[in-house]
Amino acid sequence: MSLPGGNFIANGVVVHNSNFMGEGKVATGSASGEAYDKATMIYNALARRVKSRYERHGVSGLVFLISSKRSTEDFTERHLKQAMKDDDPTVFARDYATWHVHPEPFKDQKWHKVMVSPKSGKSRLLEEDEDVEEDENTIVFEYPDDYHEEFVNDTDGAVRDFGGIATDFAGKLWITRRQAIDEMFDHGRPQWFGTSEWRTDRMLRFNWKLFMGESADKEPCPACCPGAVRHVHIDLSTNQCATGFCMGHVAGSVEVTRRDPETNEQRREDAVVIHIDCILRIVAPDGGDVDHGEVRGLVYKLMKGGVPIRSVSMDQYLAPSNLQMFKRKGLRTEEIGERRFKLKPYITTRQALYEGRVMSPVSENLSNELKSLELHPSGKKVIVPAKGSKDLADALCGVVYYISENMRAGVVLAPSLGVSGSARPSGPQWSSGGNIDWGDDDEYDYAPPPTSDGPGGDGGGFSSWIILG
Protein backbone atom coordinates (compact mmCIF):
# COMPACT_ATOMS: atom_id res chain seq x y z
CA MET A 1 0.00 0.00 0.00
CA SER A 2 1.11 3.59 -0.59
CA LEU A 3 1.49 5.87 2.42
CA PRO A 4 1.47 9.73 2.40
CA GLY A 5 4.84 11.36 2.19
CA GLY A 6 6.55 9.39 -0.55
CA ASN A 7 6.69 6.23 -2.59
CA PHE A 8 6.90 3.98 0.46
CA ILE A 9 5.34 0.60 -0.14
CA ALA A 10 4.34 -1.59 2.81
CA ASN A 11 3.01 -5.10 3.12
CA GLY A 12 1.86 -6.77 6.26
CA VAL A 13 -0.83 -8.34 8.40
CA VAL A 14 -3.44 -7.20 10.93
CA VAL A 15 -3.99 -9.03 14.24
CA HIS A 16 -7.29 -8.11 15.88
CA ASN A 17 -8.17 -8.62 19.58
CA SER A 18 -4.68 -9.87 20.37
CA ASN A 19 -5.26 -9.33 24.10
CA PHE A 20 -8.10 -11.86 24.15
CA MET A 21 -6.40 -14.92 22.70
CA GLY A 22 -5.84 -16.45 26.12
CA GLU A 23 -3.31 -19.02 27.19
CA GLY A 24 -2.83 -22.71 26.60
CA LYS A 25 -0.33 -25.15 25.17
CA VAL A 26 -0.08 -24.60 21.41
CA ALA A 27 2.43 -25.52 18.73
CA THR A 28 4.72 -22.60 17.87
CA GLY A 29 5.82 -23.77 14.45
CA SER A 30 9.43 -23.34 15.45
CA ALA A 31 12.23 -25.23 17.15
CA SER A 32 10.95 -24.04 20.52
CA GLY A 33 8.14 -26.58 20.19
CA GLU A 34 5.38 -25.18 22.43
CA ALA A 35 4.20 -21.92 23.96
CA TYR A 36 1.53 -20.92 26.46
CA ASP A 37 0.95 -17.34 25.27
CA LYS A 38 -1.02 -17.61 22.04
CA ALA A 39 -0.72 -13.93 21.12
CA THR A 40 3.07 -13.96 21.46
CA MET A 41 3.33 -17.15 19.44
CA ILE A 42 1.15 -15.79 16.62
CA TYR A 43 2.93 -12.41 16.57
CA ASN A 44 6.41 -13.98 16.46
CA ALA A 45 5.39 -16.33 13.66
CA LEU A 46 3.82 -13.51 11.60
CA ALA A 47 6.77 -11.17 12.18
CA ARG A 48 9.18 -13.83 10.95
CA ARG A 49 7.01 -14.50 7.92
CA VAL A 50 6.75 -10.80 6.99
CA LYS A 51 10.48 -10.32 7.37
CA SER A 52 11.43 -13.38 5.35
CA ARG A 53 8.97 -12.67 2.54
CA TYR A 54 9.39 -8.92 2.02
CA GLU A 55 12.43 -7.28 3.60
CA ARG A 56 14.99 -9.19 1.59
CA HIS A 57 13.34 -7.79 -1.54
CA GLY A 58 13.54 -4.20 -0.28
CA VAL A 59 9.88 -3.97 0.68
CA SER A 60 8.96 -2.93 4.20
CA GLY A 61 6.54 -5.11 6.15
CA LEU A 62 4.17 -4.11 8.93
CA VAL A 63 2.33 -5.98 11.67
CA PHE A 64 -0.72 -4.13 13.02
CA LEU A 65 -1.82 -5.08 16.55
CA ILE A 66 -5.33 -3.83 17.33
CA SER A 67 -7.05 -4.65 20.61
CA SER A 68 -9.00 -3.37 23.57
CA LYS A 69 -7.25 -3.58 26.93
CA ARG A 70 -7.74 -5.78 29.96
CA SER A 71 -4.69 -5.55 32.22
CA THR A 72 -1.18 -4.10 32.36
CA GLU A 73 0.16 -7.57 31.56
CA ASP A 74 -1.74 -7.88 28.28
CA PHE A 75 0.24 -8.80 25.19
CA THR A 76 0.09 -5.33 23.63
CA GLU A 77 1.09 -3.68 26.91
CA ARG A 78 4.09 -5.99 27.33
CA HIS A 79 5.09 -5.51 23.70
CA LEU A 80 4.93 -1.73 24.01
CA LYS A 81 6.90 -1.66 27.27
CA GLN A 82 9.64 -3.79 25.74
CA ALA A 83 9.82 -1.52 22.68
CA MET A 84 10.13 1.56 24.89
CA LYS A 85 12.81 -0.14 26.97
CA ASP A 86 14.79 -1.01 23.85
CA ASP A 87 14.07 2.40 22.30
CA ASP A 88 12.84 0.56 19.21
CA PRO A 89 12.26 3.10 16.36
CA THR A 90 10.25 0.59 14.33
CA VAL A 91 7.35 0.51 16.82
CA PHE A 92 4.60 3.11 16.52
CA ALA A 93 1.72 3.23 19.03
CA ARG A 94 -1.60 5.06 19.22
CA ASP A 95 -3.78 4.80 22.31
CA TYR A 96 -7.35 6.03 21.81
CA ALA A 97 -10.44 6.33 23.94
CA THR A 98 -13.72 5.68 22.11
CA TRP A 99 -14.62 9.39 21.94
CA HIS A 100 -11.17 10.33 20.57
CA VAL A 101 -11.66 8.29 17.42
CA HIS A 102 -14.82 10.17 16.38
CA PRO A 103 -15.07 13.30 18.56
CA GLU A 104 -17.75 15.28 16.70
CA PRO A 105 -20.85 13.67 18.33
CA PHE A 106 -19.51 14.44 21.83
CA LYS A 107 -18.23 18.00 21.56
CA ASP A 108 -21.38 19.66 22.93
CA GLN A 109 -22.05 17.11 25.69
CA LYS A 110 -21.48 17.41 29.40
CA TRP A 111 -18.23 15.77 30.47
CA HIS A 112 -17.51 13.82 33.64
CA LYS A 113 -14.26 12.93 35.39
CA VAL A 114 -12.99 9.59 36.63
CA MET A 115 -9.87 8.65 38.55
CA VAL A 116 -8.21 5.28 38.01
CA SER A 117 -5.28 3.49 39.59
CA PRO A 118 -3.93 1.09 36.94
CA LYS A 119 -1.87 -0.79 39.50
CA SER A 120 -4.69 -1.55 41.93
CA GLY A 121 -7.32 -1.87 39.20
CA LYS A 122 -9.68 0.45 41.11
CA SER A 123 -11.58 3.39 39.65
CA ARG A 124 -13.77 6.12 41.10
CA LEU A 125 -16.08 8.71 39.58
CA LEU A 126 -15.27 12.25 40.70
CA GLU A 127 -17.75 14.90 41.76
CA GLU A 128 -18.07 18.01 39.58
CA ASP A 129 -16.22 20.22 42.06
CA GLU A 130 -13.69 17.56 43.07
CA ASP A 131 -10.17 18.41 41.95
CA VAL A 132 -7.67 15.53 41.90
CA GLU A 133 -4.20 15.79 40.43
CA GLU A 134 -2.52 12.94 38.61
CA ASP A 135 0.59 11.31 40.03
CA GLU A 136 2.65 8.25 39.20
CA ASN A 137 -0.06 5.96 40.61
CA THR A 138 -3.27 7.57 39.28
CA ILE A 139 -4.77 8.75 36.01
CA VAL A 140 -7.61 11.28 35.75
CA PHE A 141 -9.53 11.70 32.50
CA GLU A 142 -12.88 12.96 31.22
CA TYR A 143 -15.59 11.10 29.35
CA PRO A 144 -18.76 12.38 27.58
CA ASP A 145 -22.24 12.15 29.04
CA ASP A 146 -23.22 9.58 26.39
CA TYR A 147 -21.24 6.98 28.36
CA HIS A 148 -22.13 8.14 31.85
CA GLU A 149 -24.54 5.28 32.58
CA GLU A 150 -21.91 2.70 31.63
CA PHE A 151 -19.37 4.35 33.93
CA VAL A 152 -21.89 4.46 36.78
CA ASN A 153 -22.90 0.81 36.37
CA ASP A 154 -19.39 -0.60 35.90
CA THR A 155 -16.69 2.01 36.41
CA ASP A 156 -13.73 -0.37 36.16
CA GLY A 157 -15.05 -2.07 33.03
CA ALA A 158 -15.88 1.24 31.33
CA VAL A 159 -12.40 2.57 32.10
CA ARG A 160 -10.94 -0.35 30.14
CA ASP A 161 -13.51 -0.81 27.38
CA PHE A 162 -14.27 2.84 26.61
CA GLY A 163 -11.36 4.77 28.13
CA GLY A 164 -8.70 2.42 26.79
CA ILE A 165 -6.76 2.22 30.06
CA ALA A 166 -5.24 -1.08 31.11
CA THR A 167 -5.50 -2.02 34.78
CA ASP A 168 -4.14 -4.83 36.90
CA PHE A 169 -6.47 -7.58 38.15
CA ALA A 170 -9.05 -6.75 35.48
CA GLY A 171 -8.40 -10.01 33.72
CA LYS A 172 -8.81 -12.03 36.94
CA LEU A 173 -11.61 -10.72 39.10
CA TRP A 174 -15.05 -11.64 37.80
CA ILE A 175 -16.96 -8.83 39.55
CA THR A 176 -14.76 -5.76 39.27
CA ARG A 177 -17.30 -3.33 40.66
CA ARG A 178 -17.00 -4.29 44.32
CA GLN A 179 -19.52 -1.68 45.44
CA ALA A 180 -22.29 -3.51 43.56
CA ILE A 181 -21.87 -6.50 45.87
CA ASP A 182 -22.14 -4.35 49.01
CA GLU A 183 -25.19 -2.54 47.64
CA MET A 184 -27.02 -5.83 47.10
CA PHE A 185 -27.30 -6.47 50.83
CA ASP A 186 -30.25 -4.88 52.62
CA HIS A 187 -29.86 -4.74 56.41
CA GLY A 188 -33.63 -4.40 56.74
CA ARG A 189 -34.37 -7.80 55.20
CA PRO A 190 -34.95 -10.56 57.80
CA GLN A 191 -32.78 -13.62 58.26
CA TRP A 192 -34.97 -16.67 57.71
CA PHE A 193 -32.81 -18.99 59.77
CA GLY A 194 -31.17 -18.77 63.16
CA THR A 195 -27.74 -19.35 61.62
CA SER A 196 -25.86 -18.59 58.40
CA GLU A 197 -24.21 -22.03 58.43
CA TRP A 198 -26.13 -25.20 59.23
CA ARG A 199 -24.68 -28.59 60.09
CA THR A 200 -27.07 -31.27 58.92
CA ASP A 201 -26.83 -33.29 62.16
CA ARG A 202 -28.18 -30.37 64.18
CA MET A 203 -31.52 -28.62 64.51
CA LEU A 204 -32.15 -25.67 62.21
CA ARG A 205 -34.17 -22.84 63.71
CA PHE A 206 -36.68 -21.07 61.45
CA ASN A 207 -37.52 -17.43 62.22
CA TRP A 208 -41.11 -17.89 61.03
CA LYS A 209 -42.46 -14.76 62.72
CA LEU A 210 -39.90 -12.58 60.93
CA PHE A 211 -40.62 -13.68 57.37
CA MET A 212 -44.13 -15.13 57.41
CA GLY A 213 -47.55 -13.43 57.68
CA GLU A 214 -51.16 -14.28 56.92
CA SER A 215 -53.30 -13.84 53.83
CA ALA A 216 -56.84 -12.50 53.82
CA ASP A 217 -57.99 -16.10 54.21
CA LYS A 218 -55.82 -16.50 57.33
CA GLU A 219 -53.45 -18.77 55.42
CA PRO A 220 -49.68 -18.47 56.07
CA CYS A 221 -47.77 -16.59 53.37
CA PRO A 222 -44.43 -14.78 53.11
CA ALA A 223 -44.38 -11.18 54.37
CA CYS A 224 -42.37 -10.08 51.31
CA CYS A 225 -44.31 -10.35 48.04
CA PRO A 226 -46.77 -12.85 49.58
CA GLY A 227 -48.21 -14.02 46.27
CA ALA A 228 -44.93 -14.38 44.41
CA VAL A 229 -43.82 -17.96 43.79
CA ARG A 230 -40.32 -18.87 44.91
CA HIS A 231 -37.39 -20.50 43.15
CA VAL A 232 -34.70 -22.50 44.99
CA HIS A 233 -31.21 -23.38 43.79
CA ILE A 234 -29.18 -26.05 45.60
CA ASP A 235 -25.47 -26.35 44.89
CA LEU A 236 -25.26 -29.90 46.20
CA SER A 237 -22.04 -31.43 47.53
CA THR A 238 -20.62 -34.60 48.95
CA ASN A 239 -17.76 -35.56 51.27
CA GLN A 240 -16.58 -32.58 53.34
CA CYS A 241 -17.57 -29.91 50.84
CA ALA A 242 -20.31 -27.41 51.68
CA THR A 243 -23.70 -27.13 49.99
CA GLY A 244 -25.13 -23.77 48.95
CA PHE A 245 -28.87 -23.10 49.37
CA CYS A 246 -30.56 -19.98 47.99
CA MET A 247 -34.19 -18.98 47.44
CA GLY A 248 -35.57 -15.91 45.66
CA HIS A 249 -38.48 -14.48 43.71
CA VAL A 250 -39.43 -11.80 41.20
CA ALA A 251 -40.39 -8.49 42.85
CA GLY A 252 -41.35 -6.53 39.74
CA SER A 253 -39.30 -4.96 36.98
CA VAL A 254 -37.25 -1.88 36.23
CA GLU A 255 -36.28 -0.15 33.00
CA VAL A 256 -32.56 -0.35 32.21
CA THR A 257 -30.46 1.22 29.48
CA ARG A 258 -28.09 -1.03 27.57
CA ARG A 259 -25.74 -0.44 24.66
CA ASP A 260 -25.77 -2.67 21.60
CA PRO A 261 -22.22 -4.08 21.26
CA GLU A 262 -22.42 -4.10 17.45
CA THR A 263 -24.13 -0.80 16.64
CA ASN A 264 -23.09 1.08 19.82
CA GLU A 265 -26.69 2.32 20.07
CA GLN A 266 -28.49 2.61 23.38
CA ARG A 267 -31.74 0.78 23.97
CA ARG A 268 -34.11 0.56 26.91
CA GLU A 269 -35.34 -2.76 28.23
CA ASP A 270 -37.42 -4.06 31.11
CA ALA A 271 -35.48 -6.33 33.45
CA VAL A 272 -36.70 -8.28 36.46
CA VAL A 273 -35.98 -7.18 40.02
CA ILE A 274 -35.07 -10.16 42.19
CA HIS A 275 -35.46 -10.42 45.94
CA ILE A 276 -33.39 -13.09 47.65
CA ASP A 277 -35.40 -14.57 50.52
CA CYS A 278 -32.67 -16.61 52.18
CA ILE A 279 -29.15 -17.87 51.70
CA LEU A 280 -27.72 -20.74 53.73
CA ARG A 281 -24.41 -22.58 53.80
CA ILE A 282 -24.91 -26.25 54.67
CA VAL A 283 -21.93 -28.19 56.01
CA ALA A 284 -21.23 -31.81 56.90
CA PRO A 285 -21.04 -33.06 60.49
CA ASP A 286 -17.66 -34.00 61.90
CA GLY A 287 -16.39 -37.07 60.11
CA GLY A 288 -19.50 -37.33 57.93
CA ASP A 289 -21.10 -36.09 54.73
CA VAL A 290 -23.84 -33.57 54.00
CA ASP A 291 -27.17 -35.38 54.45
CA HIS A 292 -29.01 -34.94 51.15
CA GLY A 293 -32.25 -36.03 52.76
CA GLU A 294 -31.99 -33.16 55.23
CA VAL A 295 -31.34 -30.74 52.36
CA ARG A 296 -34.41 -31.93 50.50
CA GLY A 297 -36.35 -31.80 53.75
CA LEU A 298 -35.51 -28.11 54.04
CA VAL A 299 -37.45 -27.46 50.82
CA TYR A 300 -40.40 -29.52 52.03
CA LYS A 301 -40.38 -27.80 55.43
CA LEU A 302 -40.61 -24.37 53.84
CA MET A 303 -43.43 -25.48 51.54
CA LYS A 304 -45.34 -27.00 54.43
CA GLY A 305 -44.99 -23.73 56.32
CA GLY A 306 -46.69 -21.80 53.52
CA VAL A 307 -43.79 -20.69 51.31
CA PRO A 308 -45.00 -21.06 47.68
CA ILE A 309 -41.97 -22.78 46.17
CA ARG A 310 -42.64 -23.45 42.49
CA SER A 311 -39.25 -24.43 41.10
CA VAL A 312 -35.96 -25.89 42.26
CA SER A 313 -32.64 -25.96 40.45
CA MET A 314 -29.56 -27.99 41.26
CA ASP A 315 -26.06 -28.59 40.09
CA GLN A 316 -25.90 -31.71 37.93
CA TYR A 317 -23.57 -33.38 40.41
CA LEU A 318 -25.39 -36.21 42.22
CA ALA A 319 -28.61 -35.12 40.53
CA PRO A 320 -30.30 -38.35 39.38
CA SER A 321 -31.07 -39.82 42.81
CA ASN A 322 -32.27 -36.48 44.17
CA LEU A 323 -34.40 -35.87 41.09
CA GLN A 324 -36.20 -39.11 41.77
CA MET A 325 -36.94 -37.98 45.33
CA PHE A 326 -38.33 -34.67 44.16
CA LYS A 327 -40.44 -36.39 41.50
CA ARG A 328 -42.07 -38.51 44.18
CA LYS A 329 -43.27 -35.30 45.79
CA GLY A 330 -44.95 -34.24 42.56
CA LEU A 331 -42.30 -31.79 41.39
CA ARG A 332 -41.51 -31.28 37.72
CA THR A 333 -37.90 -32.03 36.98
CA GLU A 334 -35.40 -31.11 34.29
CA GLU A 335 -31.66 -31.56 34.21
CA ILE A 336 -29.45 -28.82 32.81
CA GLY A 337 -25.71 -29.36 33.13
CA GLU A 338 -22.83 -26.94 33.45
CA ARG A 339 -21.45 -27.83 30.03
CA ARG A 340 -24.52 -26.39 28.38
CA PHE A 341 -24.72 -23.09 30.22
CA LYS A 342 -21.03 -22.39 30.89
CA LEU A 343 -20.69 -18.72 31.94
CA LYS A 344 -24.31 -17.67 31.36
CA PRO A 345 -25.45 -17.81 35.03
CA TYR A 346 -22.43 -15.78 36.13
CA ILE A 347 -22.81 -13.22 33.34
CA THR A 348 -26.52 -12.81 34.10
CA THR A 349 -25.88 -12.36 37.83
CA ARG A 350 -23.05 -9.88 37.32
CA GLN A 351 -25.22 -7.76 35.05
CA ALA A 352 -28.09 -7.85 37.55
CA LEU A 353 -25.74 -6.75 40.34
CA TYR A 354 -24.31 -3.91 38.26
CA GLU A 355 -27.83 -2.72 37.46
CA GLY A 356 -28.88 -2.89 41.11
CA ARG A 357 -31.67 -5.41 40.48
CA VAL A 358 -30.86 -7.88 43.27
CA MET A 359 -31.66 -7.41 46.97
CA SER A 360 -30.61 -9.89 49.63
CA PRO A 361 -30.38 -10.29 53.40
CA VAL A 362 -26.89 -9.60 54.68
CA SER A 363 -24.52 -12.55 54.24
CA GLU A 364 -20.83 -12.08 54.93
CA ASN A 365 -20.04 -15.52 53.50
CA LEU A 366 -21.81 -14.73 50.23
CA SER A 367 -20.11 -11.34 50.00
CA ASN A 368 -16.66 -12.90 50.45
CA GLU A 369 -17.34 -15.55 47.82
CA LEU A 370 -18.61 -13.08 45.24
CA LYS A 371 -15.59 -10.85 45.76
CA SER A 372 -13.19 -13.76 45.29
CA LEU A 373 -14.62 -15.04 41.99
CA GLU A 374 -12.10 -15.08 39.15
CA LEU A 375 -12.26 -15.84 35.46
CA HIS A 376 -10.26 -18.92 34.53
CA PRO A 377 -7.41 -18.23 32.06
CA SER A 378 -9.32 -20.30 29.50
CA GLY A 379 -12.14 -17.74 29.67
CA LYS A 380 -14.69 -20.55 29.88
CA LYS A 381 -15.48 -20.80 33.59
CA VAL A 382 -15.45 -18.93 36.89
CA ILE A 383 -13.20 -20.18 39.67
CA VAL A 384 -12.03 -19.19 43.16
CA PRO A 385 -8.49 -19.04 44.56
CA ALA A 386 -6.99 -22.15 46.14
CA LYS A 387 -8.73 -23.15 49.38
CA GLY A 388 -11.62 -20.81 48.54
CA SER A 389 -15.27 -21.72 48.00
CA LYS A 390 -18.17 -20.54 45.85
CA ASP A 391 -21.07 -22.68 47.07
CA LEU A 392 -23.23 -19.70 48.01
CA ALA A 393 -22.17 -17.74 44.91
CA ASP A 394 -23.18 -20.68 42.71
CA ALA A 395 -26.53 -20.93 44.51
CA LEU A 396 -27.19 -17.21 44.03
CA CYS A 397 -26.27 -17.40 40.34
CA GLY A 398 -28.63 -20.35 39.91
CA VAL A 399 -31.56 -18.37 41.32
CA VAL A 400 -30.83 -15.16 39.41
CA TYR A 401 -30.23 -16.99 36.15
CA TYR A 402 -33.32 -19.19 36.32
CA ILE A 403 -35.61 -16.30 37.22
CA SER A 404 -34.09 -14.03 34.56
CA GLU A 405 -34.45 -16.66 31.85
CA ASN A 406 -37.88 -18.01 32.74
CA MET A 407 -39.80 -15.03 34.08
CA ARG A 408 -40.57 -12.33 31.53
CA ALA A 409 -39.26 -8.87 32.34
CA GLY A 410 -41.93 -6.31 33.10
CA VAL A 411 -44.31 -8.94 34.45
CA VAL A 412 -45.91 -8.98 37.85
CA LEU A 413 -45.70 -12.64 38.70
CA ALA A 414 -47.87 -12.29 41.78
CA PRO A 415 -49.44 -9.55 43.91
CA SER A 416 -46.72 -7.08 44.87
CA LEU A 417 -47.56 -6.66 48.52
CA GLY A 418 -45.06 -6.30 51.31
CA VAL A 419 -41.83 -4.53 50.35
CA SER A 420 -41.84 -5.29 46.63
CA GLY A 421 -42.41 -2.75 43.92
CA SER A 422 -45.03 -2.73 41.20
CA ALA A 423 -44.68 -3.48 37.53
CA ARG A 424 -46.84 -3.69 34.43
CA PRO A 425 -48.97 -6.85 34.47
CA SER A 426 -48.58 -8.71 31.22
CA GLY A 427 -47.83 -12.30 30.38
CA PRO A 428 -49.24 -14.62 33.05
CA GLN A 429 -53.01 -14.99 33.26
CA TRP A 430 -54.82 -14.53 36.56
CA SER A 431 -57.20 -17.30 37.52
CA SER A 432 -59.77 -17.53 40.29
CA GLY A 433 -58.57 -17.19 43.85
CA GLY A 434 -55.66 -14.91 42.97
CA ASN A 435 -53.61 -17.71 41.40
CA ILE A 436 -51.69 -17.49 38.14
CA ASP A 437 -51.65 -19.61 35.01
CA TRP A 438 -48.09 -19.49 33.73
CA GLY A 439 -47.30 -18.90 30.09
CA ASP A 440 -44.26 -21.18 30.16
CA ASP A 441 -46.26 -24.18 31.36
CA ASP A 442 -48.38 -26.26 29.01
CA GLU A 443 -51.75 -27.08 30.58
CA TYR A 444 -50.44 -25.96 33.92
CA ASP A 445 -52.80 -26.26 36.86
CA TYR A 446 -51.85 -24.27 39.91
CA ALA A 447 -52.48 -26.39 42.97
CA PRO A 448 -53.38 -24.94 46.36
CA PRO A 449 -50.74 -24.80 49.10
CA PRO A 450 -49.91 -28.13 50.73
CA THR A 451 -52.00 -29.10 53.71
CA SER A 452 -50.74 -30.45 56.98
CA ASP A 453 -50.28 -33.74 55.21
CA GLY A 454 -47.25 -32.16 53.52
CA PRO A 455 -46.35 -31.71 49.87
CA GLY A 456 -47.99 -34.23 47.65
CA GLY A 457 -50.74 -34.99 50.21
CA ASP A 458 -54.48 -34.70 49.73
CA GLY A 459 -54.19 -30.93 49.74
CA GLY A 460 -52.09 -30.95 46.60
CA GLY A 461 -48.67 -29.45 46.04
CA PHE A 462 -46.81 -26.86 44.02
CA SER A 463 -45.75 -27.96 40.55
CA SER A 464 -42.06 -27.26 40.16
CA TRP A 465 -39.15 -27.25 37.78
CA ILE A 466 -35.86 -28.78 38.76
CA ILE A 467 -33.00 -27.29 36.81
CA LEU A 468 -29.50 -28.60 37.20
CA GLY A 469 -26.81 -26.20 36.23
N, C-alpha and C positions, 0 to 999 in steps of 0.2 A: 504494500500500500504506500501511497505517497503522503508525506507529512509536510505541513507548511514550513517554509524556510529553506527549501532546497530540493535537490533531487534524491533525497534519502529514501531508500526502499527498505521496508521492514517486512519480515515474515514471522509468524509466531502462532501461539495458542492462547486460549482464554480458559482459565480454571475458575468456575463459579462455585460459591459456597464452600470454599476450601476449609473454613473453620468448623464445618459440620460433617466432616468425613469420618470422625470417630477414630477408635483404635481397634486393634485386632491383628492377629498374625496373618500377614499377607506376603506373597512372593514379591520380591523386589525387582526381579529381572536382571540381577547383577550378581557378582561373585559373593556379595554379602549374604545372599540367600533369603533372609526374612527380615521384616520390619514390623513394628507395632504402631507406627504413626503413618496412617494411610496418606495424609496430605503431603508429608515430607517425601514419602516414597514416590508418589505421583509427580510431585514437582521436580525431584532430582532426575527422574526418568525423562520427563519432557524437556528439561533444560539440556540434558545430554543430547537428546535427539535433535533439538533445534540447533545446537552448536555444531554437531557433526554434519548436519544436512546443509546448513546455510553459510556459516562463518568462513569455512574454507574456500568458498566461492566468492567471498567478498560481499556477501549480503548479510545485513544485520538481522538478528532474530530477537523476538520479544516474547516474554511470558507474562500475561496479565493475570493477576490474582485479585479476584473480586469477592468480597464476603462481608456479611455483617459480623459483629463482634460478640463474643461471649465472655472471655476472661483474658487476663494479661498474659496467660500462657498459651493462647491460641497460636495456630501455625503462623498466621500473618504477623502477629505481634512479635513472635520470636524471630521471624525472618527479618523484620524491620530493625529490631534491636541489634541483631548481628551485623546487618549492613551498616548501621550507624557506628557500631564499634569498630568495624573494619574500614570506615570512611569509604565505602564502596560507591564510586561515581556512576555505576551502571544501574543503580536502584533509584527509582523515582516513586514517591508516595503522595497520595491525596486522601485526606481524611474528611469525609463530609457528613454532616447531619442531614436528615431528610429535607429540611426546609432550606438548606444551602444549595441543593441541587436545582431547585425550581422556586426561587424566592418570591416571585411576583404575587402569588395568591395570599401571601402572609404579611405583606408590607404594611397593611393598614390595620392589622389585628393587635389586640392587646397581648403583651408578652409577659411571661412569668419566669421566675428564676428558680433554679435547683442547684443544690450543692451535692457533690458526690466525692466519695473517697475511694479511688480505684483499688487501693490496697485492701481495705476492709470489705469492699463490696457493698457499702451502705450509702444510701442516698436520702436526701431530705428536701422537701419543697420549702422555699423561703417565703416569708411574708413580704408584702409590697414594700414596707418601710425597713425591712431587715437588710443590713449592709454587712456582707461577709467578704473578706479578702481572700484571694487564693494564696496557697502556700505550696510547699513541696508535696504535701499529703492530700490536698483537696483541689477540686476543680469546680468553678461556678460558671454556669452558662444559662442563656435564656432560650425559651422555646415559645412558639406561637400558641394562641388560645385554641386553635383547631385541635391541638393534641393534649389539651389540659386534662380532659377526662381520663385519658390513658395514663398520664403521669400521676393522677390522683389514685387511680385504681391499682396501679403496679408501677411505683416510682422506679425501682431498680431495673425492671424489665424495659421500661420506656427509655431509660438512660442509655441502655445498650442498643435496643432495636431502632429507636428514633434519633437519639443523640449521638450514636456512633462511638460511645466511650466504653472501652473494655474494663471490666472489673474482676477482681479475684473472687473466687467462690461461686460466681454466677453459673458456672458449668456444673456445679455439684449440688448445691441446695435446691430442693424441689420447690419449696415455697419461699421465695426471696423477700416477699413483703411480710416481714415478721409481725407488723402491727395488725394485719388482717386476722391473724390467729388470736391475738389478745382481744380484738374487738368482737370476736364470735361469742365469747363467754359473757353471759348475763348473770350477774350476782343475784338478781331477783328471782331467777328461776329455781324451783325447788329441787332438792336431791331426792330421787325416788327411793333410794335405798339407804340403809344406815351405815354403809361403808362404800368406799370407792374400789375396794378389792375384796372379792369373796372367795373363800376357800370352800370347795364343794363338800367337805365333810363337816361343815359348820352351818348353823342356822343363819339365814339371811333375813334381816329385818326390812319390812316394807313400810315406808312412811305414807300409808294410805291417806291419812287426813290432809297431808300437804298437797297431794296431786290429784285426789279424787273428789268429786262432788256428786250432786244428784240432778237428774233430769226432771222435767215437769211431771213425769210419771213416777217419780220417786225411785227411778232406777239409777244405779251407780254409773257414773261417766267421768271421764277426765275433766279436770278444771280448765285446762288449756285446750281450746278448740274441741269441745266435747263431742261434736258429731264427726270429726275428722277421723278416718280410718288410719291405723298405724302400720308402719313397715318396720320389720326387724332384720338386722343383718348379724349373723354369728360367724366370727372368724374362728372356726373350730380348731382345736389342737389336740395333741396326744403327748405322752411322756411328761416331761417337766415343763413344757412350754405353756404359756398362758393363752387363754381364749378371750377374744374381744366380743362384747355384746353391746349393741347400739340399737335404739329405737327412735323413730322420728315420724313426722307427718307434714303434709302441706298446710301452710298457714296463709295462703293467698298468693298473690303475684305482685311483681313490681316491674316497671318499664326500665329497661337498661339500654344503653347506647353501645353498639359494637361497631368495629371497623372491618370492612371486608378486606381480607388479606390480598386479594387479587386486584381489586379496583381501587382500594384505599378509600372507598366511600363509607360514610357513616350510615348506620341503619338502626332503627329502634325496634326492640323486641320485648315481648312479655316473658318473664322468667319466674319460675316458682320460688317462693320464700319457704324455707324449710326450718321447722322447729325440731330440735333434738329433745326428746323427752328424757331419756336416760342413757348413760354410758357406764359400763361396768367391766372391770377387769376380773376375769375368773381364773383362779390359780389352782394347782393340784395340791392335795394334802401332802404332808411330809412322807416321802418314800412311796407315793402313789401317783396316779394319773388323774387328770380332770375327768369327772364323772359325766359322761354325755347325757345320761338319763336325767341328772340334776339340771343340766343346761336346758334340755327340752322341757323339763318340768317348770322352769322359770317362765317360759312362754305360756304354758297352760295356766299357771298360777295367775299371771296378769290378765289373761282372757277371762278366767273365772271371776276375777275381781271386777270385771266391767270394762276393761281396756279393749277397744275394738280393733284387735290386730287382724289385718286382712292378708298380709303377705310377709313372707320370711325369705331371706336370702342367706346363702352360706358359701363358704369357700368349698371348692370341689373336693378338698382333702377329706377323706373318711365320709363322703356324702352318702353313698348308696344305702348303708344300714340306717342312717338317720332319716333319709328320705322315706324309707318304708315306715318308720315310726310315725312320721308326720302324716303320711297318707292314711294310716289307720285312724287318725283323728279327723279325717275328712278334709285335709288341706290339699289344695292343688299344688303340684310339684313340677319343677322344671330345673334341669341342671345346665348351668352355664359356666364353663371353665375359664381359667385365667388365660389360656392360650388364645381364646377368641377375643377377649376384651382388651388384653394388654394394658396400655396406659389410660384407657378411656375413663375408668372410675376416678383416677387421680387427677386427670385433666379437668373433668367435670367439677370435682370438689374444689380444686384450686381456683377455678373461675368463679364458683359460687362464693368462696371466701373473699376473693378480691372485690366482688360486687356487693359484699355485705348482705348476702341472702341467707345466711345460716346463723341461727341462734341456739345456744346450748347452755346447759348448766355448767358451772365451773368445774373443770377437771384438769388438775395439774399434770396427771399422767398423760392425758390426751395432748395437752399443750406441748409437753416435752417431746412426744413422739412426732407430732406434726413438724416441729422445728428441726428435728434431726433427719427428716426424709431427704434422700439424695437421689439423683438420677444416675443410674448405672452407666459406666462408660460406653456400653453398647447402645444407649439411648432407647432401650426397649422395655425397661422396667425400673421401678422405684425400690430403693434399698435403704437400709439404715447402717450406721457404722457398726463395727465389730462389737459384740456384746450388747447391742441395742435391741429394741423391739418396736414393732409397729402393729401390734394386735388391735389396739383401740383405733389407730389411724385407718387400718384396713376396714374395721367395722363401720366407722364413720363414712368412708368412701363408698362402701356398699349401700348404705342408706341413701346418701345424697345422689349417687348415680342411678339407683333404681327409681327413686321418686322423680328425678329429672327426666329420665327416659320414658317413664310409663304414665306420668301424670301431665296432662297438657298444661302449658303455661297459660296464665290468665283465667284459670278455672277454679271456682270455689268447689272443693271436693266435698265439703260438708259445712254445716252452719258455722260461721266464724265468730263464735262466742268466746268468752274468756279473754285472753290477751292477744289473740290473733287479729290480723287486719282483714279488710274486706277486699274482694276482687270481683271482676265481672263474671257472672255465672253463665258459662257456656260449655257445652260438651256433655257432661253426665246428665242423665234425666232423673228428676225427682219422682219418687214413687210414694205411695201412701205411707203414712207414719213417719215421714221425714227421712226415709231411706233413699239410697241412690242406686240406680241401675247404671253400671259402668260401661262406657263405650268400648273398652278394650276386652270385655268379656262377652263371649258368645253365649246367648241364652243364660245369662247370669241371674241367679236368684239370690237376693240378699237375705240371709237368714237372721233371725233375731239373736240377741246375745245369748250365750250359753247359760243354762240354768244351773242350779246347784248340783246337778248331776255331772257338770263339767263339760268341756268341749266334746262334741260328738254325741251328747246325751239326747234325751227326748226333746230338750229345748232347742236343739239345732246347734249350729256352730258357724264360724265365720269362714267362708271360702277363702283360700289363700293361694298365693304363688310361693314357690320356693325356688329361689334363684341362686345358683352356686357360681361365684365369681371371685 
